[in-house]
Structures are given as C-alpha cells and as structure tokens.
C-alpha cells in the first residue's frame, strides 16, 4: 500500500507539470568586447565606447616610501546627450573610484547640475618598500550607443604642501582638488589658510585623514574630517595628535550653488520643451584659490599668555592693597591729630580748633547753582521762614494738602561751609530707633502718606528729606538686589554651561566648523575648546568683579564699625550708605565674564543673549545706584527692577529673532520705547507722587490748561525738567533711528539705548554736583579720567568686528584677522581686557564720587 500511494502521487505531479504553461526563456547577455590598452601619463586618449565595448586602460608608476606623488584622472565626454552617461571606474590596489560623465550633482530643492568635464585626484596607497611599482586601471563603459570621450592621466605637481609656502590652483564643482601635508618633527599644530580674490563661487575646505577613498565632491565632502564653507578666507587649526599618521589631506571643493555662503540662489532656466528634472549645465564655474600651511603657536605661548593675563588683573589687587594701606595710614594720622586737637591745652585749658579744610571742606561756600547770597541752615529754613502763610496746594492725582510759602520770594541760598558743621547730633531723634524691619515698612514714613506729599514735592529737596526711612529696612530692601541676582545667576548659568558644552561636543564630533563664529585666524584650541584665547580673555571680568566685592565688603565693615561707635559722621553725614546694589553690580560683572566665556565657547546666532544679558543688567544697576545716592527712600525695589530688565532681555531676543526687516515689530517696539520713556519721566519728575489710573488723562488736561493756557508758568523743578527733556530727546531720536534704519544688530542697538541713558544721567549728576558747590576728590577724579580713556580704546577694538553671526559663516570669516598681542590674543580679546578694566573703574567712580560729602550733614546736601 505505501508503494501504491507513492506511485499515485508521482503520476499526479507529472500530470500537473504537463498542464502548466512553459516558462519564458530569458535571453542570454550579450557578449561585450574588451579592449585593453597599455596607457601612459600625460597622453590624451580620444576614443569611443558603446554598450558592446569595454575599454580598459592600464597604468603603472613607481611609488617611493619617502616621496608622495599625486595622480589625477581627467575625462571629457564629447557627446551632447546628457541622458547617455559614460561610467569611469578607477581600480587601485586599496581603493576603487567610480563616477559617471556627465556628472550630476544636486543643489537645493533637488536641483540638478550636469558637468561634462570631470577631474579626480586618486588616493595614494602607502608603501613599506623603498620603491614599489603600482598598477591601476581605468575602465570605460556605457549602455549608450557610440559615445566619444577623452581620457588623460597626469601627475600632480606640488601635491605635498610645504610649511610657509603658498600654492595657487583652480577648482570647480566637478574638478575638486586636494593636497597632502606632513607634519615636521618640530611642529605640533599648524594653521591651514586658504584665500581667494573672488568671493563666489562658494567653496568648501576640508581636512581629512590619510584614508581611501577621499571625499571630494559637494555631496560627500562633509562625511568625515573638519570642514568649513568659504568665500574669500578660510582657516583651520590642525593638531598633530588628531592624526595618527602625522599627515592629512587639504580638500577644496567648489559648491554647485552659493546660497550656503550668502549668495543669491541662481535662476533655474527651463526651456519650453524640457522637464523640471532636466539637469542644468553650469558651464565654466571655477574658482582660483591659494593655500598656505603655517605653524601655530607652541605650548610655551599658552603658558606665557595665561601668566600675562593673570599678571594684568592681579596687579589691580596689589594696587588696591597699596591704596588701602596708604588710606589707612592717612586716617590713622588724622585720628591722632583730631585727638590732639580735642585735648585741652596745658597753657590755656581750652581745646584747639580744627580747621575746616582738614575735615575735607576745602571750598568756601556750598550753593545750589548761581542763586542769591545769604545763609540758611537747611531747606526747612526756606519753607518755614518768617512771614509764611498757609495756602492750599492741589497736586495732580493726590488729595489737597497745605504748604507753607514765604510772603516774599524766597530762593535757596548759598550756605557757607562754616555753617554746615554738625549740629548737636547726639540730641537729634533717631528716625530708625523704634522702627521694625518688616517689608510692610518699606514705604512707610512717620507722618503717613500726607507727609510724603509735603516732603517730596518741595521745590528744593535735601538728602535728609529722602532718607527718612529706617536704615535697617532700607538695608534689607537693597540686599534683595544682591540675593536676587545671585539666584538669577545660578539658574541662568547652569543650563548655559550645559548647552555650550553640547555645542562644542557637536563641533568636535561632526567637524562642522560653520556652527561657531570664531575668528579662525586667531583661534587657539586647548583640549576640547576650539578658541581658548577668547575664553581666557574674559578672566578680567571675574577677577575684577571679585575685587570690587572685596572693596565693598571692606567699606561695609568700616561703616558698621562706625555705627557701633555712634560716629556722628556715619549717622548723620554724607550720602546714606547702602551696599546692596554695589554687591549686585560686582556679581553682575563676574557673571558677565562667566557668560561671555560660555558664549565664546561657540559664538553663534542661538546663544548671543548669553553675552549681552548681564550687560543690560549692569547698565540698569548703575543707573539705579546713581539715582539711589540722593533718593534712597524712593528707589525702585529689586523685584520691579529685575522685572524691567527681564522685559528688556525679552525684547532683545524677540528683536534678534523676528526684528530683521520686520516693520510691524519696529513700530511696536518704538511705541513701547516712547511710552516707557514718558512714564519713567513722569515718575522721576514727581518723585513717585502720581497715579496711573483711569483719571490720568483728565488730570493731564487739567495741568496743561492751568499751567499753559490759563497762566504760562515755568516748571517747578527746573533741573529735573532739563534732565528729562534731554533724556526724552535722546530716546525719541533713538526710537526714530531704529524705526527708519532698522539696524540688523538689534541686541547692540538695545544696549546702546541703555548706555546713552546711563551716560546722560551720569553727566547730569556731575554737572549738578559741581553746580551745587560740591567737589570731586582726587581718587574719583583720577578714576573718571582713566576710565574714560580706557573706554575709548576699548570701544575702538570692539568696533573692529572680527566676526558676525548676522551673516553666513563664510561671510563672517571675511572679517577674520590675525592675532595682534603675543600672537595669542586678537582685537576682541583686547576689548575683553579693556572693557573689564573700564567697568571696574566705572564702578569705583560710583563708589567714591560723593566721598567729599562724608563730613557734610544730609540736610545740607541737595537732591538733583
């Protein structure tokens, strides 16, 4: 039975096979004729090929171990039919290179470009023998009919580049060039510089290891090694440790389009009868270039540059210590003389008198401008003079209150300095003796809100009028500036550091040097950092910021000791001492150094705000500190100040991202700028005694009617009005400039607004200080002069513009320049040096500007 079943199955399979249709018979491949030719260098072979013919050209050449010669294959297909390509295959000992002609390369939007003439340099395999004969073959084939071509193989002259020797050559998209460089024994790093007189066509410079194949076409040059796009300049620093063979290839490729280098996208011509996929012939798109390999700096240069940087900024510590010792000795002598003067005389039994000039009052009178002569003990003497009457005074937005006015015209009088000595300070009530230090007391006066209007709206204010709050309350208020900025710094810096480390890692792994906008002609790597010199030069911000904090700490310690001794000068004289804003300024300077260093790890479009954020903060804090000097009670709180600075940084980011050529953005920003200027002007003019509510327009119209229509009266606060009018003119002009010109660098434009306002207020402060009969002591005067000079030189180097992320990386490199200091630092590094010194000097000016008032009572110091 099993045998019968198997037989039945066999008959069934046979019957099925007979019923199936026959399988198609595949044609046998046509036999291709092979034609071999013993070929030689420097001979042009003109021949034809079709689908039935395969040409093989056999070449041989001698290779020496200590000498490298380049071999270049050039082909030209004479057929005009772009749809009939010819395939060329070069077979070598360790590599195979193949390409078709016409060569089709793609650009943006998958555009096709065809090239009839193609030249490729062959990869040179290494040999261990002293002399070796190597063979390679060029196979020519096609599936087209009867296509003519030309073939030529030549040796490349100057294939090996020499140190400090220039070499010129031409390249096209289909005829790339590459050369070999071998490190000498004495060099550890070199700079490969490639230049061209013509910006376009756009090209790519690549540094690749000695490997086969070499990636030398537009569509594969970015696969390995380091590369950067180029118009007129390119420079890549190469270190020997990165290449095991101590040699590398310099590859130059011309791109099919110029868009990557900032050029216009070419018109893509299409004939009526052609399809969009038809490739375009770019004809003679070539570029002449020049390459030179020069030695980079040695390790000794790194050490000397670091020591130079440290010596510059540590010298400020030494200078500060010497000045502190000198000042301490001077104060000690003064105290000894004061003790001697205060002790009774052995002859008369009376104490000696102390000349006013010794106490720092060297000028004769202390007047407020060019006012009339006379004497008065304080501003209260003006408002509470004899013959005064009670009149009703209406203030915009406030309730009615009464003010005493003199029956006769009264003006602030010139006050002889002899009358400005301390008046029984011990007998004065201490305003802060019974106050609490809760935040609710920040804006509380002894006589409630009614007293604020009386005090703050007087025509002539003295510092005592605006220093009525509890010292402990104000100290706590201004310390918040420091703690807030310290918190901001921590939360801001940590993600920044993480991000720039990621950027640097991406650059090192991918080799794409277009990610970061360095000055490549002066970018010295160290470890994983590509431009260590740009990071090192920011050390000055950190060291000088720390030094400023130490100076403030010493001043605060001395002041607190004076308070514990119940020193009358510390209690009742001079500008009120509040150090919180100074601590915030020092911290901001240190953070500017740290974040600027982070930015220069990989400067580019996406992290520019790291370098500018704390610049805005420094400008804002300086203005706040200058205002706080004579307005300690009404200065802005830390929360509102940092909120405004955060808004400025927000506009900076939005302006850079969306502001370029955006009319709507510039209109909105200009309107906000002008409105903010008007609101701030109103706040400053009325000392905060106004309200922004639904009745603001009605009150404005009422003031305009009463002061301008009904009776033409001048402003009550003339000096304040002059400052605010000038400030509005400058800010309105800057707003108009931005709206009309629309500068590309919005971040610098915004910073310029802050600096212009700071300089205006500082100039006003100096002028009013001198008008008021005050003087500037030697140390602040020297600081002002030296800081102004340093700022001038610093701005000169800042505007050199060695790179800019507003352009493409290739266009940015056109601005690159060589190092100018110790062959290590460039112009921007010197800007870092000088600007850090200038900022430190500016802080010292703010710190010491009013030291001449330390022995003057606060009710004799005018507010402006």
C-alpha positions in Angstrom: 0.0 0.0 0.0 2.7 2.6 0.8 4.3 1.8 -2.6 1.0 2.3 -4.4 0.4 5.7 -2.7 3.8 6.9 -3.7 3.2 5.9 -7.3 -0.1 7.7 -7.4 1.5 10.9 -6.1 4.2 10.7 -8.8 1.6 10.3 -11.6 -0.3 13.3 -10.2 2.8 15.6 -10.2 3.6 14.5 -13.7 0.1 15.4 -14.9 0.3 18.8 -13.3 3.6 19.6 -14.9 2.3 18.7 -18.3 -0.7 21.0 -17.8 1.4 24.1 -16.7 2.4 26.7 -19.4 6.0 26.6 -20.4 8.4 29.0 -18.6 9.7 32.0 -20.7 13.2 31.6 -22.0 15.5 34.5 -20.8 17.8 35.9 -23.4 21.5 35.3 -22.8 23.5 38.5 -22.0 25.3 39.9 -25.0 28.9 39.3 -25.1 30.9 42.5 -24.5 34.2 43.0 -26.3 37.0 44.0 -24.0 39.8 46.3 -25.4 42.9 46.7 -23.2 45.4 49.5 -23.7 48.8 50.0 -22.1 48.4 53.7 -21.3 51.0 56.3 -20.3 50.9 59.5 -18.3 50.5 62.9 -19.9 48.9 61.5 -23.1 45.3 62.3 -24.1 43.4 59.3 -25.3 40.4 60.1 -27.6 38.1 57.1 -28.2 34.5 55.9 -28.3 32.6 53.3 -26.4 29.1 51.7 -26.7 27.1 49.0 -25.0 29.1 46.2 -26.7 32.5 47.5 -25.8 34.6 47.9 -22.6 37.8 49.9 -22.7 40.4 49.1 -20.0 43.5 51.4 -19.7 46.4 50.0 -17.7 48.8 52.4 -16.0 51.8 51.8 -13.8 54.0 54.1 -11.8 56.8 53.9 -9.2 56.0 54.8 -5.6 58.6 55.7 -3.1 58.2 55.5 0.6 59.6 58.9 1.4 58.0 60.7 -1.5 54.3 61.1 -2.4 53.1 62.0 -5.9 49.6 62.7 -6.8 47.9 61.1 -9.8 45.0 62.9 -11.5 42.4 61.5 -13.9 40.7 63.9 -16.3 37.9 62.9 -18.6 35.6 64.7 -21.0 32.6 63.2 -22.7 32.1 64.7 -26.2 28.6 63.6 -26.7 25.9 66.3 -26.2 23.3 63.7 -25.0 23.0 64.2 -21.2 20.9 61.1 -20.9 23.7 58.8 -22.1 26.3 58.8 -19.3 29.6 57.1 -19.5 30.9 55.2 -16.4 34.5 55.5 -15.5 35.9 53.1 -12.8 39.4 53.5 -11.5 40.7 50.3 -9.8 43.7 50.7 -7.5 45.5 48.5 -5.0 43.5 49.6 -2.0 40.6 51.7 -3.4 38.1 51.9 -6.2 36.8 55.2 -7.5 33.8 55.4 -9.9 32.0 58.3 -11.5 29.7 58.9 -14.4 30.1 61.6 -17.0 28.1 63.9 -17.4 28.4 64.1 -13.6 25.1 65.0 -11.9 25.3 67.0 -8.7 22.3 68.2 -6.7 21.7 71.6 -5.1 18.8 73.0 -3.0 15.3 71.7 -3.8 16.9 68.7 -5.6 18.1 70.9 -8.5 20.3 69.0 -10.9 23.5 70.3 -12.4 25.4 68.5 -15.1 29.2 68.6 -15.8 30.8 67.3 -18.9 34.4 67.7 -17.8 35.4 65.8 -14.7 38.8 65.5 -12.9 39.6 63.5 -9.9 42.8 63.0 -7.9 43.4 59.4 -7.0 44.0 58.3 -3.4 47.6 57.3 -2.9 48.1 54.0 -1.0 51.0 53.7 1.4 54.0 51.5 0.7 56.5 50.0 3.1 59.1 49.2 0.4 61.7 51.8 -0.6 60.5 51.7 -4.2 57.4 49.9 -5.4 55.7 49.7 -8.8 51.9 50.1 -8.5 49.3 49.4 -11.2 45.9 50.9 -11.6 43.3 50.5 -14.3 40.7 52.9 -15.8 37.6 51.0 -17.1 35.3 52.9 -19.5 31.8 51.5 -20.3 28.3 52.7 -21.2 24.9 51.4 -22.2 24.6 54.1 -24.7 25.4 53.9 -28.4 28.7 55.2 -29.8 29.7 57.9 -27.2 33.1 59.7 -27.7 35.3 60.7 -24.8 38.8 61.9 -23.9 40.9 60.5 -21.1 44.2 61.9 -19.7 46.2 60.9 -16.6 48.8 63.2 -15.2 51.0 63.6 -12.1 50.0 66.4 -9.7 52.7 69.0 -9.2 53.2 70.2 -5.6 50.9 67.5 -4.3 52.7 67.7 -0.9 52.3 71.2 0.7 55.3 72.7 2.4 55.3 74.9 5.5 55.0 78.6 4.9 54.9 78.2 1.1 52.0 79.4 -0.9 50.4 77.4 -3.7 47.8 78.6 -6.2 45.4 76.3 -8.1 41.9 76.2 -9.7 38.9 74.1 -8.8 35.4 73.5 -10.0 32.5 71.5 -8.7 33.4 68.6 -10.9 37.1 69.1 -10.7 37.9 69.2 -6.9 41.5 69.4 -5.6 43.2 68.0 -2.6 46.8 68.1 -1.3 48.8 66.3 1.3 50.6 67.9 4.3 53.0 66.0 6.5 53.9 67.4 10.0 57.5 68.2 10.6 59.0 66.8 13.7 59.3 70.2 15.5 55.6 71.2 14.9 52.6 70.0 17.0 50.0 72.1 15.3 49.6 74.2 12.1 47.0 76.6 10.6 45.8 75.8 7.1 44.9 79.1 5.4 43.0 79.2 2.1 42.4 82.6 0.4 40.8 83.7 -2.8 40.4 87.1 -4.6 36.8 86.2 -5.6 34.0 85.6 -3.1 32.0 83.4 -5.4 31.5 80.6 -6.3 31.2 79.3 -2.8 33.6 76.6 -1.8 34.3 74.1 1.0 37.6 73.5 2.7 38.0 70.1 4.4 40.8 68.5 6.5 40.7 64.7 6.2 42.9 61.9 7.4 45.0 59.9 5.0 42.4 57.3 4.1 40.8 56.0 0.9 38.5 57.0 -0.6 38.9 60.8 -0.3 35.5 62.5 0.0 36.0 65.4 -2.5 32.6 66.1 -4.0 29.9 68.6 -2.9 27.6 65.8 -1.9 30.0 63.9 0.4 32.8 66.3 1.5 31.1 66.7 4.9 31.1 63.0 5.7 34.4 62.9 7.6 37.1 65.3 8.9 36.8 69.1 9.6 35.2 71.4 7.1 34.0 75.0 6.6 32.5 77.0 3.8 34.5 79.8 2.3 34.1 82.9 0.2 37.4 84.8 0.4 39.0 83.4 3.6 39.2 80.1 5.5 41.4 78.9 8.2 41.5 75.6 10.1 43.9 74.9 13.0 45.1 71.3 12.8 46.8 69.4 15.7 49.2 66.6 15.1 47.7 64.5 17.9 44.4 64.2 16.0 46.1 62.3 13.0 47.9 59.1 13.8 49.9 59.2 10.5 51.0 62.8 11.3 49.7 63.9 7.9 46.4 64.9 6.4 44.7 65.9 3.2 43.6 69.5 2.4 40.5 69.1 0.3 39.0 72.0 -1.7 35.5 71.6 -3.3 33.5 74.2 -5.2 29.8 74.0 -4.4 27.1 73.9 -7.1 25.3 76.9 -5.5 26.2 80.0 -3.5 23.3 80.0 -1.1 25.4 78.4 1.7 27.9 81.4 1.5 25.2 84.1 1.4 25.0 84.3 -2.3 21.8 84.5 -4.3 20.1 81.4 -5.5 20.6 81.3 -9.3 17.8 81.4 -11.7 16.9 77.8 -12.7 16.3 78.0 -16.5 13.8 75.7 -18.0 13.1 75.6 -21.7 9.5 75.1 -23.0 10.2 71.5 -24.1 12.2 70.4 -21.1 11.0 68.8 -17.9 11.9 70.2 -14.4 14.1 67.2 -13.8 16.4 68.1 -16.7 19.9 69.0 -15.4 21.4 72.4 -16.0 24.9 72.9 -17.4 26.8 75.5 -15.2 29.5 75.9 -17.9 32.7 77.4 -16.5 32.0 77.7 -12.8 35.6 77.8 -11.4 37.5 79.5 -8.6 41.1 80.4 -8.2 42.5 79.8 -4.7 45.7 79.9 -2.7 46.7 77.7 0.2 49.4 78.0 2.8 50.2 76.0 5.9 51.8 78.0 8.6 53.0 76.9 12.1 50.6 77.5 15.0 51.8 78.7 18.4 53.7 76.5 20.8 52.8 75.3 24.3 55.1 78.0 25.7 52.9 80.6 24.2 49.9 79.3 26.0 51.8 79.5 29.3 53.1 83.0 28.7 49.7 84.2 27.7 48.0 82.8 30.8 50.7 84.4 33.0 50.3 87.7 31.2 46.6 87.7 31.7 46.9 86.9 35.4 49.6 89.5 36.0 47.5 92.2 34.5 44.5 91.7 36.7 46.3 90.6 39.9 48.2 93.9 39.7 44.9 95.6 40.4 44.7 93.6 43.7 48.3 94.8 44.6 47.4 98.4 43.7 44.2 98.3 45.7 46.1 96.9 48.7 48.7 99.7 48.5 46.0 102.3 48.3 44.2 100.8 51.2 47.4 100.8 53.3 48.0 104.4 52.3 44.5 105.4 53.2 44.6 103.6 56.5 47.8 105.4 57.5 46.3 108.7 56.5 43.2 108.0 58.5 45.3 107.0 61.5 47.3 110.2 61.3 44.0 112.2 61.1 42.6 110.5 64.1 45.8 111.2 66.1 45.6 114.9 65.1 41.9 115.1 66.0 42.7 113.6 69.4 45.4 116.1 69.9 43.2 119.0 68.8 40.3 117.9 71.1 42.6 117.5 74.2 42.8 120.6 76.4 45.8 122.8 76.1 48.3 122.8 79.0 48.6 126.6 78.8 45.0 127.7 78.4 42.9 124.8 79.3 40.9 125.1 76.1 40.8 122.7 73.2 42.4 123.5 69.9 40.2 124.4 67.0 40.2 122.3 63.9 40.3 124.0 60.5 37.5 123.1 58.2 40.0 122.3 55.4 41.3 119.4 57.4 37.9 117.9 57.6 37.6 117.8 53.9 35.7 121.1 53.4 38.2 123.0 51.3 35.7 125.1 49.4 34.2 128.3 50.8 30.6 128.0 50.0 28.1 125.4 49.2 25.5 126.9 46.9 22.9 125.4 44.6 23.8 126.9 41.3 24.0 130.6 40.8 21.5 131.6 43.5 21.5 134.6 45.7 23.7 135.2 48.7 22.6 134.7 52.3 22.5 132.0 54.8 20.2 129.2 55.8 20.6 126.1 57.9 18.6 123.8 55.6 15.8 123.6 53.1 13.4 123.7 56.0 14.7 127.2 56.6 13.2 128.1 53.2 9.8 126.5 53.7 9.5 127.5 57.3 10.7 131.1 57.0 9.2 134.0 58.9 6.1 135.6 57.5 4.9 132.5 55.8 1.2 131.9 55.2 -0.9 128.8 54.8 -2.1 128.2 51.3 -4.0 125.3 49.7 -1.9 123.3 47.2 -3.6 120.9 44.7 -1.4 118.1 43.3 -2.4 116.0 40.3 -3.8 112.7 41.4 -3.4 113.5 45.1 -5.6 114.9 47.9 -5.4 118.5 48.9 -2.7 119.4 51.4 -1.2 122.6 52.7 2.2 124.1 52.1 3.9 127.0 53.7 5.1 129.7 51.4 7.0 132.8 52.1 5.3 136.1 51.7 8.3 137.4 49.9 10.1 135.5 47.0 12.4 133.0 48.6 15.3 131.1 46.8 17.8 128.6 48.2 20.8 130.5 49.4 24.5 129.9 49.3 25.5 128.3 52.5 29.0 128.9 53.9 30.7 125.7 54.7 31.5 127.0 58.1 27.8 126.9 58.9 27.4 123.3 57.7 29.1 121.7 60.7 27.4 119.1 62.7 24.6 120.4 65.0 24.3 118.6 68.2 23.9 115.3 66.5 23.6 113.4 69.8 20.5 115.4 70.6 18.6 114.6 67.4 16.0 111.9 67.4 17.0 108.8 65.6 14.3 108.1 62.9 15.2 104.4 62.8 15.5 103.7 66.5 12.0 102.2 67.0 11.1 101.0 63.6 10.6 97.4 62.7 12.4 95.7 59.7 9.3 94.2 58.1 8.8 94.6 54.4 5.5 96.4 55.1 7.6 99.3 56.4 9.4 99.7 53.1 7.3 102.7 52.1 6.2 104.0 55.5 7.0 107.4 56.8 6.5 108.8 60.3 3.7 111.2 59.2 1.8 108.7 56.8 1.1 109.5 53.2 0.3 113.1 53.9 3.8 113.8 54.9 5.2 112.3 51.7 3.5 114.9 49.6 4.7 117.7 51.8 8.3 116.4 51.7 8.7 115.1 48.2 7.0 118.0 46.4 9.1 120.7 47.9 10.8 122.8 45.3 14.3 122.3 46.8 15.0 118.9 48.4 17.9 117.8 50.5 19.1 114.3 51.0 17.6 114.3 54.6 14.1 114.6 53.1 14.6 111.4 51.1 16.5 109.5 53.8 13.7 109.3 56.4 13.1 105.6 56.4 14.6 103.0 58.8 18.2 102.2 57.8 17.6 98.6 58.7 14.6 98.5 56.4 16.5 100.0 53.5 19.4 97.8 54.1 17.2 94.8 53.9 15.5 96.2 50.8 18.7 96.8 48.9 20.3 93.5 50.0 17.5 91.8 48.0 19.2 93.1 44.9 22.2 91.0 45.6 20.3 87.9 46.6 18.1 88.1 43.6 20.9 88.5 41.1 22.8 85.7 42.8 19.8 83.4 42.4 19.3 84.5 38.8 23.0 83.8 38.1 22.8 80.3 39.4 19.7 79.4 37.4 20.9 81.2 34.3 24.5 79.9 34.3 23.9 76.1 34.8 21.9 75.5 31.6 24.1 77.9 29.7 27.2 75.9 30.6 25.5 72.6 29.7 24.3 74.0 26.4 27.7 75.3 25.3 29.4 72.1 26.2 26.9 70.3 24.0 27.7 72.8 21.2 31.4 72.2 21.5 30.9 68.4 21.5 28.8 68.6 18.3 31.5 70.7 16.6 34.2 68.2 17.6 32.3 65.1 16.6 30.8 66.4 13.3 33.8 68.5 12.3 31.3 71.2 11.1 33.1 74.4 11.8 30.3 76.5 10.4 28.4 76.0 13.7 30.5 78.5 15.6 31.6 82.0 14.5 35.2 82.2 15.6 38.0 84.4 14.4 39.6 81.4 12.8 42.9 83.2 12.0 43.4 83.6 15.8 41.6 80.7 17.4 43.9 78.7 19.6 42.5 75.3 20.8 43.1 73.8 24.1 41.7 70.4 25.0 38.2 70.2 23.6 37.9 74.0 23.4 38.3 75.4 19.9 39.1 79.1 20.9 40.7 79.1 24.3 42.1 82.6 23.9 38.6 84.1 23.6 37.6 82.3 26.9 40.8 83.3 28.8 40.4 87.0 28.0 37.2 87.0 30.0 39.1 86.3 33.2 39.3 90.0 33.9 35.6 90.4 34.4 35.6 87.7 37.1 38.8 88.8 38.9 37.9 92.5 38.9 34.3 91.8 39.9 35.6 89.8 42.8 38.0 92.6 43.7 35.1 95.1 43.7 33.1 92.8 46.0 36.1 92.7 48.4 36.3 96.5 48.3 32.6 96.9 49.1 32.9 94.4 51.9 35.7 96.3 53.5 33.8 99.6 53.2 30.7 98.0 54.7 32.8 96.6 57.6 34.3 100.0 58.3 30.8 101.7 58.1 29.2 99.2 60.5 32.1 99.7 63.0 31.5 103.5 62.8 27.8 102.9 63.5 28.6 100.8 66.5 30.8 103.6 67.8 27.9 106.0 67.3 30.1 108.0 65.0 28.2 111.3 64.2 29.5 111.4 60.6 28.3 107.9 59.9 24.9 108.6 61.5 24.0 112.0 60.1 26.5 113.0 57.4 27.2 112.2 53.8 25.2 110.2 51.2 23.4 107.3 53.0 25.5 104.1 52.8 23.6 101.2 51.2 25.8 98.5 49.8 23.2 96.0 48.3 23.3 97.5 44.8 27.1 97.6 44.9 27.2 93.8 45.7 24.7 93.2 42.8 26.9 95.2 40.4 30.0 93.2 41.4 28.2 90.0 41.0 26.8 91.1 37.6 30.4 91.9 36.5 31.6 88.4 37.5 28.6 86.8 35.7 29.3 88.8 32.6 32.7 87.3 32.5 31.4 83.8 33.0 28.6 84.0 30.5 30.8 85.8 27.9 33.3 82.9 28.2 30.4 80.5 27.7 29.3 82.4 24.7 32.8 82.4 23.2 32.9 78.6 23.6 30.8 78.5 20.5 29.5 82.0 19.5 26.5 81.8 17.2 23.0 83.1 16.5 21.3 80.9 19.0 23.3 81.8 22.2 24.1 85.5 21.6 22.0 86.5 24.7 24.5 84.8 27.0 26.9 87.6 26.2 24.5 90.5 26.4 22.0 89.7 29.2 24.2 90.8 32.1 25.4 93.9 30.1 21.8 95.1 30.2 21.8 94.3 34.0 25.0 96.2 34.6 23.7 99.3 32.8 20.4 99.2 34.7 22.1 98.6 38.1 24.5 101.5 37.5 21.6 103.9 36.7 19.7 102.6 39.8 22.7 103.2 42.0 23.3 106.7 40.7 19.7 107.5 41.4 19.8 105.8 44.8 22.6 108.1 46.0 20.3 111.1 46.5 16.9 109.3 46.5 17.4 106.3 48.9 13.8 106.2 50.1 12.1 106.2 46.7 14.4 104.0 44.6 12.9 101.0 42.8 12.6 97.7 44.5 14.6 94.7 43.4 11.6 92.9 42.1 10.4 95.7 39.9 13.9 96.5 38.7 14.7 92.9 37.6 11.2 92.6 36.1 12.0 95.5 33.8 15.4 94.1 33.0 13.8 90.8 32.1 11.5 92.6 29.8 14.5 94.3 28.1 16.2 90.9 27.6 12.9 89.5 26.2 12.7 92.3 23.7 16.4 91.7 22.8 15.7 88.0 21.9 12.5 88.8 20.0 14.2 91.6 18.1 17.1 89.4 17.0 14.8 86.5 16.0 11.9 88.5 14.4 13.1 92.1 14.0 15.2 91.8 10.9 13.3 93.7 8.2 10.0 93.3 10.2 8.2 96.7 10.0 5.5 95.7 12.4 8.0 94.8 15.1 9.9 98.1 14.8 6.6 100.1 15.0 5.5 98.2 18.2 9.0 98.5 19.8 9.3 102.2 19.0 5.9 102.9 20.5 6.7 100.9 23.7 10.1 102.7 23.9 8.5 106.1 23.7 5.6 105.3 26.1 8.1 103.8 28.7 10.3 106.9 28.4 7.3 109.2 29.2 6.1 107.1 32.1 9.6 106.9 33.6 10.0 110.7 33.1 6.8 111.3 35.0 7.8 109.0 37.8 11.1 110.8 38.2 9.7 114.3 37.9 7.1 113.9 40.5 9.2 111.7 42.8 6.6 108.9 42.6 3.8 111.1 43.8 1.4 110.4 40.9 -1.0 107.7 40.0 -1.6 105.8 36.7 -5.3 105.2 36.8 -8.5 106.0 34.8 -8.3 109.7 35.7 -4.8 110.2 34.4 -5.9 111.9 31.1 -8.3 114.2 32.9 -5.5 115.3 35.3 -3.1 115.8 32.4 -5.5 118.1 30.6 -6.2 120.0 33.8 -2.5 120.6 34.3 -2.0 121.7 30.7 -4.9 124.1 31.0 -3.9 125.6 34.3 -0.1 125.8 33.6 0.0 126.5 29.9 -3.4 128.1 28.9 -4.7 129.9 31.9 -1.3 131.1 33.1 2.0 130.5 31.5 4.2 129.2 34.3 7.6 127.5 34.1 8.3 124.1 35.6 8.6 123.9 39.3 11.6 121.6 39.2 13.8 123.2 36.6 16.9 121.0 36.8 14.8 117.8 36.8 12.9 119.1 33.8 16.2 119.8 31.9 17.4 116.3 32.5 14.1 114.7 31.5 13.7 116.8 28.4 17.2 115.9 27.2 16.5 112.3 28.0 13.3 112.3 26.0 15.0 114.0 23.1 17.7 111.3 23.0 15.3 108.4 23.4 12.9 109.7 20.9 15.8 110.1 18.5 17.0 106.6 19.1 13.4 105.3 18.6 13.2 107.2 15.3 16.6 105.9 14.2 15.6 102.3 14.9 12.3 102.7 13.0 13.9 104.3 10.0 17.2 102.5 9.7 16.2 99.1 11.4 19.7 98.1 12.3 20.5 94.4 11.9 22.2 94.0 15.2 19.2 94.7 17.5 21.0 93.5 20.6 23.7 96.1 20.3 21.1 98.7 19.4 19.2 98.0 22.6 22.4 98.1 24.6 23.3 101.4 23.0 19.9 102.8 24.3 20.8 101.8 27.9 24.4 103.2 27.7 23.2 106.5 26.2 20.8 107.0 29.1 23.4 106.0 31.6 25.9 108.5 30.2 23.3 111.2 30.1 22.4 110.7 33.7 26.0 110.5 34.8 26.9 113.7 33.0 23.9 115.4 34.6 24.9 114.2 38.0 28.5 115.5 37.7 27.3 118.9 36.4 24.7 119.3 39.2 27.3 118.2 41.8 29.7 120.9 40.7 26.8 123.5 40.4 25.9 122.7 44.0 29.3 123.7 45.2 30.5 120.2 45.8 33.8 119.0 44.7 35.3 115.8 43.3 38.2 114.3 45.3 41.4 113.1 43.8 40.7 109.4 43.6 37.3 109.6 41.9 38.7 112.3 39.5 41.6 110.0 38.5 39.1 107.2 38.1 36.9 109.3 35.8 39.8 110.4 33.6 41.5 107.0 33.4 38.2 105.1 32.9 37.2 107.5 30.1 40.4 106.9 28.3 40.2 103.1 28.7 36.6 103.1 27.4 37.7 105.0 24.3 40.4 102.4 23.5 38.0 99.5 24.4 35.3 100.8 22.0 37.9 101.1 19.2 38.8 97.4 19.5 35.1 96.5 19.9 34.1 98.0 16.6 36.8 96.1 14.7 34.2 93.4 14.1 36.3 90.2 13.6 33.2 88.0 13.1 29.4 88.4 13.0 26.6 85.8 13.3 24.3 88.2 11.3 25.9 86.8 8.2 26.7 83.3 6.9 29.7 81.6 8.4 31.6 82.1 5.2 30.9 85.8 5.1 31.8 86.1 8.7 35.2 84.7 8.0 35.9 87.5 5.6 36.3 89.7 8.7 38.8 87.4 10.4 42.2 88.8 11.2 45.5 87.6 12.7 46.4 87.9 16.4 47.9 91.2 17.5 49.1 90.6 21.0 51.6 87.9 21.9 50.5 86.0 18.8 47.7 84.8 21.0 45.1 87.5 21.5 43.0 89.2 18.8 41.2 92.6 18.8 38.2 91.2 20.6 40.3 89.7 23.4 41.8 93.2 23.9 38.2 94.5 24.1 37.6 92.0 26.9 40.7 93.2 28.7 40.0 96.9 28.4 36.2 96.7 28.9 36.6 94.7 32.1 39.1 97.3 33.4 36.8 100.2 32.3 33.7 98.6 34.0 35.7 98.2 37.2 36.8 101.8 37.0 33.2 102.9 36.4 32.1 101.0 39.5 34.9 102.8 41.5 33.7 106.1 40.2 30.1 105.4 41.5 31.6 104.2 44.8 33.8 107.2 45.5 32.1 110.0 43.7 30.5 111.5 46.8 33.3 110.9 49.3 33.7 114.6 49.6 30.3 114.8 51.4 31.2 112.4 54.2 31.5 115.3 56.7 28.5 117.3 55.4 25.1 117.0 57.1 22.4 115.4 55.0 20.1 118.4 55.4 22.8 120.4 53.6 23.2 118.0 50.6 20.9 118.9 47.8 18.9 116.4 45.7 19.1 116.5 41.9 
